Amino acid sequence: MLVVDVETSGLTPEKNSILSIGALDISAPDKRFYGECRIWADAEVNDEALEVNGFTTTDINDPKKKTEAELITEFLEWSQHLSDRTITGQNPSFDRDFLQAAARRAELAWDLAHRTIDTHTLAYMHMVKRGLPAPIDPQHRRSNLDLDAILNYCGIPDEPAPHNALTGALCHAEVASRLLFDKKLLPEFDSYEIPWLGRV
C-alpha cells in the first residue's frame, strides 16, 4: 500500500496548491518520500489551511522551493517502483484528488488507481467487530473518528501540530498496520502498545 498525506493551501484541488507530500511503502516502510513546493501561480490560499500545516506566506512563495509540477513529478517517479500503489490514508480521496489535479496541471500521465483504502473505515469496522460503539458527532450525526481519535484507539498519542505530511503518512501507516494485521510497523511508534492485544 502507498500511504500518502499531503498538505495544501486549501480544500479545493482545482483552486488550491499542494505544499508538501509525505509518503511511504507499507510493505517496506523505510522507503519514504517527503518534499515541499511553492504554490502554483494564482493558486488560492486559505489562512485556516496554513494554520493547520504551519506554512507561512513566505514559505509557500519561496522561489528556491520546487514548483508543484516538479514535486508531483518526483513523487510519481518515486512511486513507480512500489509493488502496491493503492493510496491509503485518512480520507485518502482528498490526497488522491490533489495529487491528480497537480499531475493534470503538470501535464503528466496519471496512473494511480481511483480506489483507495481509508483508515477511518478500517477503524470504524475494527470497533464494530469488537462490539464497541463508534463515536458519533451528536451535532452532525456522523462519525467522529478523526485521525487523533484513531491514533488514540490504536494506543498512540495525537498527531503533533502543526501537521506535517510525512508525520501524517507515518501515522496513517502505523494505524493501518495495527488495524489490519495487529502489528506495530514503525520504530517511531514502537513504545506504544496495541491496546486490544491480549484482551478479550
N, C-alpha and C positions, 0 to 999 in steps of 0.2 A: 504494500500500500504506500502511496505517495502522500505523506502527511504534509499539509500546507497551511500557512497562515500569512495573510497579507495585511499590511497597514496602509490606509488610504486617506485621501484628503476629503472624503465624504462617503455617501452611501450609494451613489448612482454611477455605475461603471461607464456610462456614456458621457458623463459630465465631470466626474472626479478622476483623480490620478492615483495610481499605485505610488506609495512612498517607500515601501520595503517589502521584501518577500523572504520568508523563512520556510525551510522545508527539510525533510529527511525521509529516508527509505526505512520503513518499519522493519523490513527483513534484514537490514544491515544499517543499524542506527548511527554508525559512525560516518555514514555517507550523508553529509549535511550541506545545506546551501543557505547562504544569507547574503543579501545585497540591498543597497539603498539607491534611490534615484531622486532626481529633481522632478517637479511636476512638468507635464507637457504644456506647451503654450496654450494659454486661455483656459486651462483646467480650472474648474471651480474649487474653492477651498472653504470647508466648513470649520468654524472655530471649535465646535464641540468635538469634531474628529481629532483635531490637533491636541485638545486637552486629554483625550483618551490615549493617544500614542506618543505624546511628549515631543513631537517635532515642532519646531518653530518656523515662522515665515521665512527666516533666513535659511534654515536647514533645507526647506523644500524648494528654494530658488537658487541654491548653491550651484554656480556654473561648473564647479570642479566635480560635482557628482555626475554619475552616468545619467543618460536620458532614460526615460521609461522604456523606450524601444531597445536600448542596449541591455537593460536589466532583464526584460522578458525574453530576449534572445538568449542570454546566458542561462536563464532558468530552464527554458525549453531544451537547450542543448544538454544541460546537466541531467535532465530527467530522461533523456533518450536511452540511457544505459540501464535504467531500472527494469526489473523483470515484471513488476506490477505497478502500473502508473494510475491506479484508481485513486482519485483525490479523496482524502479523508481529513476530517476536522470537525470543529463545532460550527454548524451552519455552513457547510462547505460550498454550497451553491453560491454564496456571496463571494468567496475567494475565487471559485472557478469562473464566475461571470466577470470579475475584474481582470483575471489573467487572460481570458478570452478576448475581452474588449481591448486590452493592451496589445495582444497579438494582432488583432484586426487593425489597430492604429499603426502598428509597425509593418503591416502588410506581410505577416508571417502565416504560414500554414498552421492551423490548429488541429492537432491530432490526439488530444486528450479526450477521454470519454465524457459524455454528459452525465452518466451515472456517478454517484458519489456515495461515500459512507459517512454518516453523521453520528458523531459521538453522543449527541443529545438522544438520538433514537436508541443507541446501544445502552445508554444509562437508563433510560425510561424502561426498556424491555428488561434489563437486568433487575431493576427494582420490582417490577411487576412479577417476574418469575420467582423472586424471593418472598413474595407476599407483602411487600412494602408499598404504601401509598406514594405515588409520585407527587412531588409538591406542585400545587396549583396556585397561581396568582389569583386571589379572590376577586380583585377588581376587574381583571380582563378575562377571567375564567379560562385560563390556558396554562400550559406547562410553565413552571418557574425554574426549570433546570438550566441555568446558565453555566458557563464554564466553571466558575468558582464553586457552585453547588456540586457539580460533577467531580471536580477535584477533591472536594471535602468528602464526598461519598466514597471516593476511592482512597481516602486516607492521606490526602495531600493538601497543604495549605493553599490559600488563594493565590492566583496568578499575581506576580509583582506588578505594581503600577509605576510609571506608565507602561502600557502594553508594548511589547517588542515582538516582532514577527517570528524570530527564531525561538524565543522563550515560549510563545504561543504554540508553535509547532511541536516543541518538546512536550508541552503539557498535553496536547491532543494525542500525541503518540503514546505517552505513558498511560493515559486513561484508556485508550483503545486496547492496549496490551492487557491491562488489568481486567477490563470488562469482557474481552473476547477469550483470553487464554488463562486468566488467573495468574499472570506472571508479571513481575517487575521487568522493566525494559532498559531504563537509562540510569547511569550512575548518579545523575543529578537528583534522583528521587529514591535512591536505594535505602535511605534511612527511614523511609515512611512505609510502614507495614500495610498490607492489603487487609482492610478491616473484616471482611467476611470469611477469610480463610480460617479454618479450624473451628468455625461456628456452625451451629445447626440452623 
